[in-house]
Amino acid sequence: MEHSTPWEFSDDRGRLAVAGDRPVRIVAYIQAGATLWDHGIRPVGLFGSQHDGAAPDPAKSGELPLTEIPYLGSGGSLHPDTLLEAEPDLVVAVTYDGEQVYGLEQKTALELEAHVPVATVAVGPGRSLAEVRERFAALAGSLGRGEPLGSARELDAAEDTLRQATGGAVRPRVVALSPGGPERVHLARPGAWPDLRALAEHGVGLVEPAAGSGANWSTVGWAEAAAMAPDIVLMDVRANAARPEELRADEHWRALESRARLLPWNPEAPCSRRAHTRFFTLVADTVRASAAESP
């Protein structure tokens, strides 16, 4: 008689994660954990990336109750034994290149995978925002959970609202960026980010940085950023990005801040209908308000 495996999931590295029973104790990269939370799954532990510190980044955490779920560390300081002490049945993470488990050193990931199944979802440039969302939904579904009824309808309505907001005669100029400090800024290349591509597909006027090195970002001075004359700035709010008060010594940032509406942007936001509904609604409201003020 053939034996059928009770639980398995083919992840986005092309690997099959297999468990004798459906996993219930899940340790997750914080973005993945926030996404699973929106699907009704409570992780037993969280970890961060090499860009994170000894505490979880609230910008990446979505609606996770951070005071109730242990944060196990981040990046190079994270030892596999620390993750295994949480007794996970499954580790869930993301991958940008379809090969590496983001947030874990390669050696750590290999050692971890020798003891517990690891499942990754690709969130890089080769995948649309809807595809990322669907892959997380498929993983959550394999774990017996899903998003609340009505979330699909709410997302459809938010997308319709965004298309209506961007369909007018005035199309505000939008720049997405991550402040590196008073001397430099990382301008996002919209095609490299699934959420920015989704905005463009719904009519948002994202401005492309000049050609140059950097697949995801173009790193320039604030003069170049101000010269793009954005009406709306999607501004990275992760903990590793500089805050506005750190930038005001630079005259070009001050000029940009006085001209544009600043909108919080999280390049590692939860990949759920709930999170995307909030994001699209916020952008739609801001586009509408900016267009209304244009001469």
C-alpha positions in Angstrom: 0.0 0.0 0.0 1.3 3.4 -0.9 1.8 5.9 1.9 0.5 9.4 1.3 2.3 12.3 3.1 -0.1 14.2 5.3 1.4 17.6 4.5 3.6 19.0 1.8 4.2 22.3 0.1 6.3 23.0 -3.0 8.1 26.3 -2.3 9.5 28.9 -4.6 13.0 27.6 -4.5 11.6 24.5 -6.2 11.9 22.5 -3.0 9.3 20.3 -1.4 8.7 21.0 2.3 7.3 17.8 3.9 6.0 17.0 7.3 4.4 14.0 8.9 1.5 16.1 10.1 0.2 19.5 9.2 2.5 22.0 10.8 1.1 24.1 13.7 4.2 25.5 15.3 5.6 28.0 12.8 8.7 30.2 13.0 8.7 32.9 10.3 10.6 35.8 8.8 8.8 38.8 10.2 7.2 39.8 6.8 6.0 36.3 6.3 4.8 36.1 9.9 2.7 39.2 9.4 1.2 37.8 6.3 0.4 34.5 7.9 -1.2 36.4 10.8 -3.6 38.0 8.3 -4.6 34.5 7.3 -5.4 33.5 10.9 -2.0 31.8 11.7 -0.2 32.7 14.8 3.6 32.1 14.6 5.5 30.8 17.6 8.6 32.8 16.8 9.8 35.6 14.4 13.2 36.5 13.0 14.6 39.5 11.1 17.1 40.1 8.3 20.6 41.5 8.2 19.0 44.9 8.0 17.3 44.4 11.3 18.5 44.6 14.9 18.0 43.0 18.2 14.3 44.1 18.3 11.6 43.5 15.6 11.0 46.3 13.1 7.4 47.5 13.7 7.1 48.6 10.1 7.5 45.0 8.9 5.2 43.5 11.5 1.7 44.4 10.2 -0.8 43.5 12.9 1.4 41.0 14.7 1.2 41.3 18.5 4.9 41.8 19.0 4.7 41.7 22.8 3.2 38.2 22.7 5.3 36.4 20.0 9.1 35.8 20.7 11.5 37.6 18.5 14.5 35.2 18.0 17.1 37.6 16.4 18.2 38.7 13.0 20.8 38.2 10.3 24.3 37.0 11.0 23.7 36.9 14.8 20.9 34.3 14.4 22.0 30.8 15.3 20.1 27.8 14.1 19.8 26.5 17.7 17.9 29.6 18.7 15.3 28.9 16.0 15.1 25.2 16.9 14.6 26.0 20.6 11.1 27.4 19.6 10.3 23.8 18.5 9.0 24.7 15.1 7.2 22.2 12.8 7.9 24.6 9.9 10.0 27.7 9.1 8.4 30.2 6.6 10.5 32.8 4.9 10.7 34.8 1.7 13.2 34.6 -1.2 14.1 37.3 -3.7 16.2 35.3 -6.1 14.5 31.9 -5.9 17.5 30.4 -4.2 18.4 32.0 -0.9 16.3 32.0 2.2 16.1 35.7 2.9 17.1 36.7 6.4 19.2 33.7 7.2 22.9 33.1 6.5 23.2 30.2 3.9 25.0 28.0 6.5 22.2 28.7 9.0 19.5 27.9 6.5 21.2 24.6 5.5 21.6 23.5 9.1 18.1 24.5 9.9 16.7 22.6 7.0 18.4 19.4 8.2 16.0 19.5 11.2 12.8 21.1 10.1 11.0 21.8 6.8 11.6 25.3 5.4 9.1 26.9 2.9 9.8 30.1 1.0 7.6 32.4 -1.0 9.2 34.5 -3.8 8.7 38.2 -3.4 11.2 39.5 -6.0 10.9 41.4 -9.3 9.9 38.3 -11.3 6.5 38.0 -9.6 3.4 40.3 -9.6 1.9 41.5 -6.3 -1.2 39.3 -7.0 1.0 36.3 -7.5 2.9 36.9 -4.3 -0.5 37.2 -2.5 -1.8 34.0 -4.1 1.3 32.0 -3.1 1.0 33.0 0.5 -2.7 32.2 0.4 -1.8 28.8 -1.0 0.6 28.2 1.8 -1.9 29.3 4.4 -4.5 27.1 2.8 -2.2 24.1 3.0 -2.0 24.9 6.8 -5.8 24.9 7.0 -6.3 28.6 7.3 -7.3 31.6 5.1 -8.2 35.2 5.0 -11.6 36.4 6.3 -14.7 36.2 4.1 -15.2 39.5 2.3 -11.5 40.4 2.0 -11.5 39.7 -1.7 -14.4 42.0 -2.3 -12.8 44.7 -0.2 -9.6 44.5 -2.2 -11.5 44.7 -5.5 -13.2 47.8 -4.2 -9.9 49.4 -3.2 -8.4 48.6 -6.7 -11.5 50.2 -8.3 -11.1 53.3 -6.1 -7.4 53.6 -7.0 -8.2 53.4 -10.8 -10.8 56.0 -10.4 -8.5 58.3 -8.5 -5.8 58.0 -11.2 -8.1 58.4 -14.1 -8.5 62.1 -14.0 -6.9 64.8 -16.1 -4.3 65.5 -13.4 -1.9 62.7 -12.8 0.4 63.4 -9.8 4.1 62.5 -10.1 5.0 59.8 -7.6 8.5 58.8 -6.4 9.3 55.9 -4.1 12.5 56.2 -2.1 14.4 55.0 0.9 16.4 57.7 2.7 20.0 56.7 3.3 20.8 59.9 5.4 21.5 63.6 4.7 24.0 62.8 1.9 22.2 60.1 -0.2 18.9 58.6 -1.1 17.9 55.3 -2.7 15.4 55.8 -5.4 13.2 52.8 -6.1 13.1 51.4 -9.6 9.3 50.7 -9.9 9.7 47.7 -12.1 11.7 45.9 -9.4 9.0 46.0 -6.7 5.8 44.1 -7.1 3.7 46.6 -5.1 5.0 49.5 -7.2 4.3 47.7 -10.4 0.8 47.1 -9.1 0.4 50.8 -8.5 1.6 51.6 -12.0 -0.8 49.0 -13.5 -3.7 50.9 -11.7 -2.6 54.2 -13.2 -0.3 55.7 -10.6 2.3 58.0 -12.2 5.5 56.5 -10.8 8.6 58.3 -12.0 11.5 56.1 -13.1 15.0 57.1 -11.9 17.8 57.6 -14.4 19.4 54.5 -15.9 22.5 53.3 -14.0 23.8 50.7 -11.7 21.5 49.1 -9.1 18.8 46.7 -10.1 16.3 47.7 -7.4 17.6 51.2 -6.3 19.4 54.1 -7.9 21.5 55.7 -5.2 21.9 59.5 -5.7 22.1 62.7 -3.7 19.1 64.6 -2.5 19.5 67.2 -5.3 18.7 64.5 -7.9 15.7 63.4 -6.0 14.3 66.9 -5.6 14.9 67.5 -9.3 12.3 64.8 -10.1 9.7 67.2 -8.7 7.4 64.6 -7.2 3.9 65.5 -5.9 3.8 62.4 -3.8 6.7 60.6 -2.1 6.4 57.0 -1.0 8.9 57.0 1.8 10.4 53.9 3.2 9.4 53.6 6.9 11.5 50.5 7.8 13.8 50.9 10.8 16.9 50.9 8.6 15.7 54.0 6.7 16.6 57.5 7.9 13.8 59.5 9.4 12.7 63.0 8.1 14.1 64.8 11.1 17.5 63.4 10.2 17.4 64.9 6.7 16.4 68.5 7.3 20.0 69.8 7.3 19.9 69.3 3.5 18.2 72.1 1.5 17.1 69.7 -1.2 15.3 67.5 1.2 13.6 70.5 2.7 12.5 71.7 -0.8 11.2 68.2 -1.5 9.4 67.9 1.8 7.7 71.3 1.4 6.5 70.4 -2.1 5.4 66.8 -1.8 3.0 64.8 0.2 4.9 62.1 2.2 3.2 58.7 2.2 4.6 55.8 4.4 5.8 53.0 2.2 7.0 49.6 3.4 8.8 47.5 0.8 8.3 44.5 3.0 4.7 44.9 3.9 2.5 41.8 4.6 1.4 40.2 1.4 -2.3 39.8 2.1 -5.6 41.2 0.8 -6.1 43.1 4.0 -2.7 44.8 3.8 -3.0 45.5 0.1 -6.5 47.0 0.6 -5.1 49.4 3.1 -2.2 50.3 0.8 -4.3 50.9 -2.3 -6.9 52.9 -0.3 -4.2 55.2 1.2 -2.5 55.8 -2.2 -5.9 56.5 -3.8 -6.9 59.0 -1.1 -3.5 60.8 -1.5 -3.6 60.9 -5.3 -7.1 62.3 -5.2 -6.1 65.0 -2.7 -2.9 65.9 -4.6 -4.8 66.2 -7.9 -7.4 68.4 -6.3 -4.8 70.9 -5.2 -3.1 71.1 -8.6 -3.6 74.3 -10.5 
